[in-house]
Amino acid sequence: MRIMKKHLLMCGLTASLLAAASSAGDAPLQLASLGSDTRSGQATASSPWQVLKPQKLKLKSAAALIMDRHGNEVYAKQADAPMPIASITKLMTAMVILDAELPLEERITITRDDRDRIRNSGSRLGFGATLTRKELLRLMLMASENRAASALARTWPGGKQAFVKTMNLKAFSLGMHDSRFAGPSGLHAGNVASARDLVKLVRAALQYPLVHEATTTHSISVFPYKRRGPLHYHNTNRLLRNANWEIQLSKTGYINEAGRCLTMQAEIADQPLTIVLLNSYGKLTPIGDSNRIRKWIEGGLDG
């Protein structure tokens, strides 16, 4: 009976995403007036960004895109080139999990099936560690915990293969036509998207309160083992510890093929902006680029 319920749930989710995908070209994201095709999002004549000089902004990220709430393009650099996105993937993973409305307090145990077979990376969540679905979501989003992402996909109705299929359906329904997902964690280099598609991903993810909460939480402690103390986790985005930044959503990512990546929804000069930085080298380069963006915008608007 339980297997039948899971099968019906998976079919229902797939059907709803297929229906959304069929009208993706006409459906704008609810968060802002950004349509499904942002390639026309150049700054309008009434936009405050006209005074900014793009040539003055020297970013080290290979691709970048900054857009305001109205779909105006503040800055773009290789914004339409699909490239590996590493753990930015986890924003899509979270949305698919939350769309399924699975019980968040259900306890899930990490198994050997959740180990990283692609890069052999480690994890503090050993086999037998048990946490609720909500705790795994928080660890995945805040601390980029890969085994948490794997366990969430493994326990989704239909398993990982069906989960990845639904990720791609969800991407299509959001108008992310330059994107492809091959796994839930981002460890697979086949997870690719353009910066322009990631603006859509960030804005869609902001519709989920748990994603906003988890990606802006500084640190949490969890108790995955009986008769043992807590494990302490910290957010991978250092900008959250900077009082000069007001951030509503953030996600970092890194694998060799993707370089250092950062996506954010943040407020600069009293303007809500979506910021995407892809493929930079050096652990702190996305942080440096983010601060360069802030200085460029604040200095340009004041001048």
Phi and psi restraints in degrees (value plus and minus 20) as a CYANA .aco file:
   2 ARG   PHI     -84.0   -44.0
   2 ARG   PSI     -60.0   -20.0
   3 ILE   PHI     -83.7   -43.7
   3 ILE   PSI     -60.2   -20.2
   4 MET   PHI     -82.8   -42.8
   4 MET   PSI     -61.9   -21.9
   5 LYS   PHI     -82.5   -42.5
   5 LYS   PSI     -62.6   -22.6
   6 LYS   PHI     -83.5   -43.5
   6 LYS   PSI     -59.9   -19.9
   7 HIS   PHI     -84.5   -44.5
   7 HIS   PSI     -62.6   -22.6
   8 LEU   PHI     -84.4   -44.4
   8 LEU   PSI     -59.2   -19.2
   9 LEU   PHI     -83.3   -43.3
   9 LEU   PSI     -65.6   -25.6
  10 MET   PHI     -81.9   -41.9
  10 MET   PSI     -62.4   -22.4
  11 CYS   PHI     -84.1   -44.1
  11 CYS   PSI     -60.5   -20.5
  12 GLY   PHI     -84.6   -44.6
  12 GLY   PSI     -62.5   -22.5
  13 LEU   PHI     -83.2   -43.2
  13 LEU   PSI     -64.4   -24.4
  14 THR   PHI     -83.6   -43.6
  14 THR   PSI     -61.2   -21.2
  15 ALA   PHI     -83.7   -43.7
  15 ALA   PSI     -62.3   -22.3
  16 SER   PHI     -87.1   -47.1
  16 SER   PSI     -57.4   -17.4
  17 LEU   PHI     -91.1   -51.1
  17 LEU   PSI     -56.5   -16.5
  18 LEU   PHI     -83.5   -43.5
  18 LEU   PSI     -58.8   -18.8
  19 ALA   PHI     -85.0   -45.0
  19 ALA   PSI     -60.8   -20.8
  20 ALA   PHI     -86.8   -46.8
  20 ALA   PSI     -58.4   -18.4
  21 ALA   PHI     -84.5   -44.5
  21 ALA   PSI     -53.7   -13.7
  22 SER   PHI     -86.4   -46.4
  22 SER   PSI     -41.9    -1.9
  23 SER   PHI    -135.1   -95.1
  23 SER   PSI      -2.2    37.8
  24 ALA   PHI     -80.4   -40.4
  24 ALA   PSI     -54.3   -14.3
  25 GLY   PHI     -87.7   -47.7
  25 GLY   PSI     -38.9     1.1
  26 ASP   PHI    -124.3   -84.3
  26 ASP   PSI     -32.5     7.5
  27 ALA   PHI    -120.3   -80.3
  27 ALA   PSI      92.8   132.8
  28 PRO   PHI     -95.4   -55.4
  28 PRO   PSI     135.6   175.6
  29 LEU   PHI     -86.1   -46.1
  29 LEU   PSI     126.3   166.3
  30 GLN   PHI     -95.7   -55.7
  30 GLN   PSI     -44.4    -4.4
  31 LEU   PHI     -84.8   -44.8
  31 LEU   PSI     -56.5   -16.5
  32 ALA   PHI    -172.3  -132.3
  32 ALA   PSI    -197.1  -157.1
  33 SER   PHI    -104.7   -64.7
  33 SER   PSI      -3.5    36.5
  34 LEU   PHI     -93.0   -53.0
  34 LEU   PSI      99.9   139.9
  35 GLY   PHI    -100.2   -60.2
  35 GLY   PSI    -199.0  -159.0
  36 SER   PHI     -90.8   -50.8
  36 SER   PSI     -38.6     1.4
  37 ASP   PHI    -139.3   -99.3
  37 ASP   PSI      86.7   126.7
  38 THR   PHI    -114.5   -74.5
  38 THR   PSI     -12.5    27.5
  39 ARG   PHI     -87.3   -47.3
  39 ARG   PSI     -37.3     2.7
  40 SER   PHI    -113.7   -73.7
  40 SER   PSI      -7.4    32.6
  41 GLY   PHI    -103.8   -63.8
  41 GLY   PSI      16.8    56.8
  42 GLN   PHI     -88.6   -48.6
  42 GLN   PSI     136.3   176.3
  43 ALA   PHI     -82.6   -42.6
  43 ALA   PSI     110.8   150.8
  44 THR   PHI    -101.0   -61.0
  44 THR   PSI     152.0   192.0
  45 ALA   PHI     -81.9   -41.9
  45 ALA   PSI     -49.2    -9.2
  46 SER   PHI    -110.5   -70.5
  46 SER   PSI     -16.9    23.1
  47 SER   PHI     -94.4   -54.4
  47 SER   PSI     120.7   160.7
  48 PRO   PHI     -90.2   -50.2
  48 PRO   PSI     -32.5     7.5
  49 TRP   PHI     -99.9   -59.9
  49 TRP   PSI     -27.4    12.6
  50 GLN   PHI     -79.0   -39.0
  50 GLN   PSI     -48.7    -8.7
  51 VAL   PHI     -99.0   -59.0
  51 VAL   PSI     -34.7     5.3
  52 LEU   PHI     -97.0   -57.0
  52 LEU   PSI     127.6   167.6
  53 LYS   PHI    -131.8   -91.8
  53 LYS   PSI      83.4   123.4
  54 PRO   PHI     -76.3   -36.3
  54 PRO   PSI     -51.8   -11.8
  55 GLN   PHI     -85.8   -45.8
  55 GLN   PSI     -36.1     3.9
  56 LYS   PHI    -104.4   -64.4
  56 LYS   PSI     -33.3     6.7
  57 LEU   PHI    -114.5   -74.5
  57 LEU   PSI      90.5   130.5
  58 LYS   PHI    -126.2   -86.2
  58 LYS   PSI      79.3   119.3
  59 LEU   PHI    -120.8   -80.8
  59 LEU   PSI     126.7   166.7
  60 LYS   PHI    -114.5   -74.5
  60 LYS   PSI     -30.8     9.2
  61 SER   PHI     -91.8   -51.8
  61 SER   PSI     122.5   162.5
  62 ALA   PHI     -88.2   -48.2
  62 ALA   PSI     -53.3   -13.3
  63 ALA   PHI    -154.3  -114.3
  63 ALA   PSI     124.4   164.4
  64 ALA   PHI    -174.3  -134.3
  64 ALA   PSI     129.3   169.3
  65 LEU   PHI    -171.4  -131.4
  65 LEU   PSI     113.5   153.5
  66 ILE   PHI    -145.9  -105.9
  66 ILE   PSI     106.0   146.0
  67 MET   PHI    -153.9  -113.9
  67 MET   PSI     124.8   164.8
  68 ASP   PHI    -109.8   -69.8
  68 ASP   PSI    -199.7  -159.7
  69 ARG   PHI     -86.3   -46.3
  69 ARG   PSI     -41.5    -1.5
  70 HIS   PHI    -112.0   -72.0
  70 HIS   PSI     -18.1    21.9
  71 GLY   PHI      67.8   107.8
  71 GLY   PSI     -12.1    27.9
  72 ASN   PHI     -94.5   -54.5
  72 ASN   PSI     114.6   154.6
  73 GLU   PHI    -104.7   -64.7
  73 GLU   PSI      95.2   135.2
  74 VAL   PHI    -103.4   -63.4
  74 VAL   PSI     -59.6   -19.6
  75 TYR   PHI    -180.0  -140.0
  75 TYR   PSI     122.5   162.5
  76 ALA   PHI    -163.7  -123.7
  76 ALA   PSI     121.2   161.2
  77 LYS   PHI    -167.3  -127.3
  77 LYS   PSI      92.7   132.7
  78 GLN   PHI      28.3    68.3
  78 GLN   PSI      23.0    63.0
  79 ALA   PHI     -92.4   -52.4
  79 ALA   PSI     -37.2     2.8
  80 ASP   PHI    -126.1   -86.1
  80 ASP   PSI     -12.8    27.2
  81 ALA   PHI    -109.4   -69.4
  81 ALA   PSI      96.2   136.2
  82 PRO   PHI     -86.4   -46.4
  82 PRO   PSI     115.9   155.9
  83 MET   PHI    -172.5  -132.5
  83 MET   PSI     140.7   180.7
  84 PRO   PHI     -77.4   -37.4
  84 PRO   PSI     121.6   161.6
  85 ILE   PHI    -138.2   -98.2
  85 ILE   PSI     -19.4    20.6
  86 ALA   PHI      31.1    71.1
  86 ALA   PSI    -153.7  -113.7
  87 SER   PHI     -97.0   -57.0
  87 SER   PSI     -20.4    19.6
  88 ILE   PHI     -77.4   -37.4
  88 ILE   PSI     -46.3    -6.3
  89 THR   PHI     -67.0   -27.0
  89 THR   PSI     -56.3   -16.3
  90 LYS   PHI     -83.6   -43.6
  90 LYS   PSI     -40.1    -0.1
  91 LEU   PHI     -85.3   -45.3
  91 LEU   PSI     -62.2   -22.2
  92 MET   PHI     -86.5   -46.5
  92 MET   PSI     -62.1   -22.1
  93 THR   PHI     -76.3   -36.3
  93 THR   PSI     -65.4   -25.4
  94 ALA   PHI     -82.4   -42.4
  94 ALA   PSI     -62.8   -22.8
  95 MET   PHI     -84.1   -44.1
  95 MET   PSI     -61.4   -21.4
  96 VAL   PHI     -84.3   -44.3
  96 VAL   PSI     -62.1   -22.1
  97 ILE   PHI     -80.5   -40.5
  97 ILE   PSI     -67.4   -27.4
  98 LEU   PHI     -90.5   -50.5
  98 LEU   PSI     -52.1   -12.1
  99 ASP   PHI     -81.1   -41.1
  99 ASP   PSI     -52.3   -12.3
 100 ALA   PHI     -93.4   -53.4
 100 ALA   PSI     -34.1     5.9
 101 GLU   PHI      34.1    74.1
 101 GLU   PSI      19.5    59.5
 102 LEU   PHI     -92.9   -52.9
 102 LEU   PSI     133.2   173.2
 103 PRO   PHI     -82.7   -42.7
 103 PRO   PSI      99.3   139.3
 104 LEU   PHI     -91.5   -51.5
 104 LEU   PSI     -42.1    -2.1
 105 GLU   PHI    -111.7   -71.7
 105 GLU   PSI     -19.4    20.6
 106 GLU   PHI     -85.5   -45.5
 106 GLU   PSI     115.3   155.3
 107 ARG   PHI    -108.2   -68.2
 107 ARG   PSI     115.4   155.4
 108 ILE   PHI    -144.3  -104.3
 108 ILE   PSI     113.8   153.8
 109 THR   PHI    -123.9   -83.9
 109 THR   PSI     113.2   153.2
 110 ILE   PHI     -90.5   -50.5
 110 ILE   PSI     112.2   152.2
 111 THR   PHI    -143.7  -103.7
 111 THR   PSI     156.1   196.1
 112 ARG   PHI     -83.9   -43.9
 112 ARG   PSI     -41.9    -1.9
 113 ASP   PHI     -87.1   -47.1
 113 ASP   PSI     -35.1     4.9
 114 ASP   PHI    -113.8   -73.8
 114 ASP   PSI     -21.2    18.8
 115 ARG   PHI     -90.2   -50.2
 115 ARG   PSI     134.8   174.8
 116 ASP   PHI    -100.4   -60.4
 116 ASP   PSI      87.7   127.7
 117 ARG   PHI    -113.2   -73.2
 117 ARG   PSI     -25.7    14.3
 118 ILE   PHI    -110.6   -70.6
 118 ILE   PSI     -67.1   -27.1
 119 ARG   PHI    -142.1  -102.1
 119 ARG   PSI     -21.6    18.4
 120 ASN   PHI      36.9    76.9
 120 ASN   PSI      15.9    55.9
 121 SER   PHI     -95.2   -55.2
 121 SER   PSI     136.5   176.5
 122 GLY   PHI    -110.4   -70.4
 122 GLY   PSI     157.5   197.5
 123 SER   PHI    -180.6  -140.6
 123 SER   PSI     126.7   166.7
 124 ARG   PHI    -101.8   -61.8
 124 ARG   PSI     -28.2    11.8
 125 LEU   PHI    -109.6   -69.6
 125 LEU   PSI      74.4   114.4
 126 GLY   PHI     -96.5   -56.5
 126 GLY   PSI     148.4   188.4
 127 PHE   PHI     -81.6   -41.6
 127 PHE   PSI     108.8   148.8
 128 GLY   PHI      82.1   122.1
 128 GLY   PSI     -34.0     6.0
 129 ALA   PHI     -83.1   -43.1
 129 ALA   PSI     115.5   155.5
 130 THR   PHI    -149.2  -109.2
 130 THR   PSI     106.4   146.4
 131 LEU   PHI    -160.4  -120.4
 131 LEU   PSI     146.0   186.0
 132 THR   PHI     -95.2   -55.2
 132 THR   PSI     142.3   182.3
 133 ARG   PHI     -78.9   -38.9
 133 ARG   PSI     -59.2   -19.2
 134 LYS   PHI     -84.6   -44.6
 134 LYS   PSI     -61.4   -21.4
 135 GLU   PHI     -84.4   -44.4
 135 GLU   PSI     -59.9   -19.9
 136 LEU   PHI     -85.2   -45.2
 136 LEU   PSI     -59.3   -19.3
 137 LEU   PHI     -79.6   -39.6
 137 LEU   PSI     -64.8   -24.8
 138 ARG   PHI     -84.3   -44.3
 138 ARG   PSI     -64.3   -24.3
 139 LEU   PHI     -84.5   -44.5
 139 LEU   PSI     -59.5   -19.5
 140 MET   PHI     -82.9   -42.9
 140 MET   PSI     -63.5   -23.5
 141 LEU   PHI     -99.9   -59.9
 141 LEU   PSI     -61.3   -21.3
 142 MET   PHI    -101.7   -61.7
 142 MET   PSI     -68.5   -28.5
 143 ALA   PHI    -126.3   -86.3
 143 ALA   PSI     -15.9    24.1
 144 SER   PHI      37.0    77.0
 144 SER   PSI      21.6    61.6
 145 GLU   PHI     -92.5   -52.5
 145 GLU   PSI      95.2   135.2
 146 ASN   PHI     -92.9   -52.9
 146 ASN   PSI     -57.5   -17.5
 147 ARG   PHI     -88.3   -48.3
 147 ARG   PSI     -49.8    -9.8
 148 ALA   PHI     -83.0   -43.0
 148 ALA   PSI     -64.4   -24.4
 149 ALA   PHI     -81.9   -41.9
 149 ALA   PSI     -63.0   -23.0
 150 SER   PHI     -83.2   -43.2
 150 SER   PSI     -65.0   -25.0
 151 ALA   PHI     -85.1   -45.1
 151 ALA   PSI     -57.1   -17.1
 152 LEU   PHI     -84.6   -44.6
 152 LEU   PSI     -61.5   -21.5
 153 ALA   PHI     -92.0   -52.0
 153 ALA   PSI     -58.5   -18.5
 154 ARG   PHI     -82.5   -42.5
 154 ARG   PSI     -56.2   -16.2
 155 THR   PHI    -114.3   -74.3
 155 THR   PSI     -12.3    27.7
 156 TRP   PHI     -95.6   -55.6
 156 TRP   PSI     126.9   166.9
 157 PRO   PHI     -74.5   -34.5
 157 PRO   PSI     101.5   141.5
 158 GLY   PHI      77.5   117.5
 158 GLY   PSI     -32.6     7.4
 159 GLY   PHI      63.7   103.7
 159 GLY   PSI    -192.2  -152.2
 160 LYS   PHI     -83.7   -43.7
 160 LYS   PSI     -60.9   -20.9
 161 GLN   PHI     -81.8   -41.8
 161 GLN   PSI     -65.2   -25.2
 162 ALA   PHI     -87.3   -47.3
 162 ALA   PSI     -53.4   -13.4
 163 PHE   PHI     -83.7   -43.7
 163 PHE   PSI     -67.3   -27.3
 164 VAL   PHI     -83.6   -43.6
 164 VAL   PSI     -58.3   -18.3
 165 LYS   PHI     -79.5   -39.5
 165 LYS   PSI     -61.4   -21.4
 166 THR   PHI     -90.3   -50.3
 166 THR   PSI     -53.1   -13.1
 167 MET   PHI     -77.1   -37.1
 167 MET   PSI     -65.0   -25.0
 168 ASN   PHI     -89.4   -49.4
 168 ASN   PSI     -56.1   -16.1
 169 LEU   PHI     -84.1   -44.1
 169 LEU   PSI     -61.4   -21.4
 170 LYS   PHI     -83.7   -43.7
 170 LYS   PSI     -62.4   -22.4
 171 ALA   PHI     -80.0   -40.0
 171 ALA   PSI     -64.1   -24.1
 172 PHE   PHI     -84.6   -44.6
 172 PHE   PSI     -58.4   -18.4
 173 SER   PHI     -86.2   -46.2
 173 SER   PSI     -44.5    -4.5
 174 LEU   PHI    -108.5   -68.5
 174 LEU   PSI     -20.7    19.3
 175 GLY   PHI      60.6   100.6
 175 GLY   PSI       0.2    40.2
 176 MET   PHI    -107.3   -67.3
 176 MET   PSI      53.8    93.8
 177 HIS   PHI    -102.0   -62.0
 177 HIS   PSI     -28.5    11.5
 178 ASP   PHI    -124.0   -84.0
 178 ASP   PSI       2.2    42.2
 179 SER   PHI    -139.2   -99.2
 179 SER   PSI     132.0   172.0
 180 ARG   PHI    -170.9  -130.9
 180 ARG   PSI     117.0   157.0
 181 PHE   PHI    -138.9   -98.9
 181 PHE   PSI     114.8   154.8
 182 ALA   PHI    -139.4   -99.4
 182 ALA   PSI     -26.5    13.5
 183 GLY   PHI    -189.5  -149.5
 183 GLY   PSI     145.4   185.4
 184 PRO   PHI    -103.4   -63.4
 184 PRO   PSI     -37.5     2.5
 185 SER   PHI    -120.5   -80.5
 185 SER   PSI     -47.5    -7.5
 186 GLY   PHI      79.0   119.0
 186 GLY   PSI     -20.8    19.2
 187 LEU   PHI     -88.4   -48.4
 187 LEU   PSI     -46.9    -6.9
 188 HIS   PHI    -100.4   -60.4
 188 HIS   PSI     106.2   146.2
 189 ALA   PHI     -87.5   -47.5
 189 ALA   PSI     -30.6     9.4
 190 GLY   PHI     -96.2   -56.2
 190 GLY   PSI     -25.1    14.9
 191 ASN   PHI    -100.5   -60.5
 191 ASN   PSI      85.6   125.6
 192 VAL   PHI    -150.6  -110.6
 192 VAL   PSI     133.5   173.5
 193 ALA   PHI    -183.2  -143.2
 193 ALA   PSI     139.0   179.0
 194 SER   PHI    -107.7   -67.7
 194 SER   PSI     139.3   179.3
 195 ALA   PHI     -78.7   -38.7
 195 ALA   PSI     -55.9   -15.9
 196 ARG   PHI     -85.9   -45.9
 196 ARG   PSI     -58.7   -18.7
 197 ASP   PHI     -85.4   -45.4
 197 ASP   PSI     -55.5   -15.5
 198 LEU   PHI     -90.1   -50.1
 198 LEU   PSI     -45.1    -5.1
 199 VAL   PHI     -80.2   -40.2
 199 VAL   PSI     -63.0   -23.0
 200 LYS   PHI     -84.6   -44.6
 200 LYS   PSI     -60.0   -20.0
 201 LEU   PHI     -82.3   -42.3
 201 LEU   PSI     -67.6   -27.6
 202 VAL   PHI     -81.4   -41.4
 202 VAL   PSI     -65.1   -25.1
 203 ARG   PHI     -88.0   -48.0
 203 ARG   PSI     -54.5   -14.5
 204 ALA   PHI     -88.7   -48.7
 204 ALA   PSI     -61.8   -21.8
 205 ALA   PHI     -83.4   -43.4
 205 ALA   PSI     -49.4    -9.4
 206 LEU   PHI     -86.3   -46.3
 206 LEU   PSI     -35.7     4.3
 207 GLN   PHI     -91.7   -51.7
 207 GLN   PSI     -32.4     7.6
 208 TYR   PHI    -124.7   -84.7
 208 TYR   PSI      90.1   130.1
 209 PRO   PHI     -74.2   -34.2
 209 PRO   PSI     -57.9   -17.9
 210 LEU   PHI     -85.7   -45.7
 210 LEU   PSI     -54.8   -14.8
 211 VAL   PHI     -87.8   -47.8
 211 VAL   PSI     -64.7   -24.7
 212 HIS   PHI     -77.6   -37.6
 212 HIS   PSI     -67.9   -27.9
 213 GLU   PHI     -82.5   -42.5
 213 GLU   PSI     -69.3   -29.3
 214 ALA   PHI     -87.0   -47.0
 214 ALA   PSI     -60.6   -20.6
 215 THR   PHI     -97.5   -57.5
 215 THR   PSI     -31.0     9.0
 216 THR   PHI    -132.9   -92.9
 216 THR   PSI     -14.6    25.4
 217 THR   PHI     -98.7   -58.7
 217 THR   PSI     113.3   153.3
 218 HIS   PHI     -93.0   -53.0
 218 HIS   PSI     -62.8   -22.8
 219 SER   PHI    -182.0  -142.0
 219 SER   PSI     135.4   175.4
 220 ILE   PHI    -164.6  -124.6
 220 ILE   PSI     142.1   182.1
 221 SER   PHI    -143.1  -103.1
 221 SER   PSI     119.1   159.1
 222 VAL   PHI    -151.4  -111.4
 222 VAL   PSI     140.5   180.5
 223 PHE   PHI    -143.8  -103.8
 223 PHE   PSI      60.6   100.6
 224 PRO   PHI    -101.8   -61.8
 224 PRO   PSI     -28.7    11.3
 225 TYR   PHI    -145.9  -105.9
 225 TYR   PSI     121.1   161.1
 226 LYS   PHI     -91.5   -51.5
 226 LYS   PSI     121.9   161.9
 227 ARG   PHI      39.9    79.9
 227 ARG   PSI       8.2    48.2
 228 ARG   PHI    -155.9  -115.9
 228 ARG   PSI     138.7   178.7
 229 GLY   PHI     -93.2   -53.2
 229 GLY   PSI    -199.0  -159.0
 230 PRO   PHI     -98.2   -58.2
 230 PRO   PSI     140.5   180.5
 231 LEU   PHI    -125.4   -85.4
 231 LEU   PSI     113.5   153.5
 232 HIS   PHI    -124.8   -84.8
 232 HIS   PSI     112.0   152.0
 233 TYR   PHI    -144.4  -104.4
 233 TYR   PSI     127.6   167.6
 234 HIS   PHI    -144.6  -104.6
 234 HIS   PSI     133.2   173.2
 235 ASN   PHI     -87.3   -47.3
 235 ASN   PSI     121.3   161.3
 236 THR   PHI     -99.4   -59.4
 236 THR   PSI     -29.5    10.5
 237 ASN   PHI    -117.2   -77.2
 237 ASN   PSI      86.6   126.6
 238 ARG   PHI     -85.9   -45.9
 238 ARG   PSI     -41.4    -1.4
 239 LEU   PHI     -84.1   -44.1
 239 LEU   PSI     -42.2    -2.2
 240 LEU   PHI     -86.2   -46.2
 240 LEU   PSI     -38.9     1.1
 241 ARG   PHI    -113.8   -73.8
 241 ARG   PSI     -13.6    26.4
 242 ASN   PHI    -122.5   -82.5
 242 ASN   PSI      96.9   136.9
 243 ALA   PHI     -84.5   -44.5
 243 ALA   PSI     -36.4     3.6
 244 ASN   PHI     -99.3   -59.3
 244 ASN   PSI     -29.2    10.8
 245 TRP   PHI    -127.2   -87.2
 245 TRP   PSI     117.1   157.1
 246 GLU   PHI    -136.1   -96.1
 246 GLU   PSI      86.0   126.0
 247 ILE   PHI    -138.3   -98.3
 247 ILE   PSI     109.7   149.7
 248 GLN   PHI    -119.1   -79.1
 248 GLN   PSI     -41.3    -1.3
 249 LEU   PHI    -180.5  -140.5
 249 LEU   PSI     122.5   162.5
 250 SER   PHI    -173.9  -133.9
 250 SER   PSI     130.5   170.5
 251 LYS   PHI    -173.5  -133.5
 251 LYS   PSI     110.5   150.5
 252 THR   PHI    -121.0   -81.0
 252 THR   PSI     147.3   187.3
 253 GLY   PHI    -180.0  -140.0
 253 GLY   PSI     130.5   170.5
 254 TYR   PHI    -180.7  -140.7
 254 TYR   PSI     107.5   147.5
 255 ILE   PHI    -163.5  -123.5
 255 ILE   PSI     145.6   185.6
 256 ASN   PHI     -75.4   -35.4
 256 ASN   PSI     -64.0   -24.0
 257 GLU   PHI     -89.4   -49.4
 257 GLU   PSI     -45.8    -5.8
 258 ALA   PHI    -116.8   -76.8
 258 ALA   PSI     -37.7     2.3
 259 GLY   PHI      46.3    86.3
 259 GLY   PSI    -183.6  -143.6
 260 ARG   PHI    -106.2   -66.2
 260 ARG   PSI     110.7   150.7
 261 CYS   PHI    -147.0  -107.0
 261 CYS   PSI     131.5   171.5
 262 LEU   PHI    -171.9  -131.9
 262 LEU   PSI     110.4   150.4
 263 THR   PHI    -142.8  -102.8
 263 THR   PSI     122.9   162.9
 264 MET   PHI    -169.7  -129.7
 264 MET   PSI     132.1   172.1
 265 GLN   PHI    -132.8   -92.8
 265 GLN   PSI      97.8   137.8
 266 ALA   PHI    -163.2  -123.2
 266 ALA   PSI     142.6   182.6
 267 GLU   PHI    -128.5   -88.5
 267 GLU   PSI     104.4   144.4
 268 ILE   PHI    -149.5  -109.5
 268 ILE   PSI     110.1   150.1
 269 ALA   PHI      33.3    73.3
 269 ALA   PSI      21.9    61.9
 270 ASP   PHI      43.8    83.8
 270 ASP   PSI      -0.4    39.6
 271 GLN   PHI    -138.8   -98.8
 271 GLN   PSI     102.8   142.8
 272 PRO   PHI     -89.6   -49.6
 272 PRO   PSI     105.4   145.4
 273 LEU   PHI    -150.0  -110.0
 273 LEU   PSI     124.0   164.0
 274 THR   PHI    -120.7   -80.7
 274 THR   PSI     105.3   145.3
 275 ILE   PHI    -141.0  -101.0
 275 ILE   PSI     108.9   148.9
 276 VAL   PHI    -146.5  -106.5
 276 VAL   PSI     106.5   146.5
 277 LEU   PHI    -148.3  -108.3
 277 LEU   PSI     103.1   143.1
 278 LEU   PHI    -147.0  -107.0
 278 LEU   PSI     125.9   165.9
 279 ASN   PHI      36.9    76.9
 279 ASN   PSI      44.7    84.7
 280 SER   PHI    -136.6   -96.6
 280 SER   PSI     134.6   174.6
 281 TYR   PHI    -129.5   -89.5
 281 TYR   PSI     122.0   162.0
 282 GLY   PHI      80.3   120.3
 282 GLY   PSI     109.0   149.0
 283 LYS   PHI     -77.9   -37.9
 283 LYS   PSI     -54.5   -14.5
 284 LEU   PHI    -118.6   -78.6
 284 LEU   PSI     -17.0    23.0
 285 THR   PHI     -81.1   -41.1
 285 THR   PSI     -63.8   -23.8
 286 PRO   PHI     -81.5   -41.5
 286 PRO   PSI     -52.9   -12.9
 287 ILE   PHI     -87.3   -47.3
 287 ILE   PSI     -65.0   -25.0
 288 GLY   PHI     -81.7   -41.7
 288 GLY   PSI     -63.7   -23.7
 289 ASP   PHI     -82.5   -42.5
 289 ASP   PSI     -59.9   -19.9
 290 SER   PHI     -82.0   -42.0
 290 SER   PSI     -62.8   -22.8
 291 ASN   PHI     -89.1   -49.1
 291 ASN   PSI     -53.1   -13.1
 292 ARG   PHI     -85.4   -45.4
 292 ARG   PSI     -59.0   -19.0
 293 ILE   PHI     -82.6   -42.6
 293 ILE   PSI     -65.3   -25.3
 294 ARG   PHI     -80.9   -40.9
 294 ARG   PSI     -67.6   -27.6
 295 LYS   PHI     -83.0   -43.0
 295 LYS   PSI     -61.2   -21.2
 296 TRP   PHI     -82.2   -42.2
 296 TRP   PSI     -64.7   -24.7
 297 ILE   PHI     -89.9   -49.9
 297 ILE   PSI     -69.1   -29.1
 298 GLU   PHI     -85.0   -45.0
 298 GLU   PSI     -61.2   -21.2
 299 GLY   PHI     -88.3   -48.3
 299 GLY   PSI     -59.2   -19.2
 300 GLY   PHI     -89.1   -49.1
 300 GLY   PSI     -59.7   -19.7
 301 LEU   PHI     -93.1   -53.1
 301 LEU   PSI     -55.1   -15.1
 302 ASP   PHI     -90.6   -50.6
 302 ASP   PSI     -52.2   -12.2
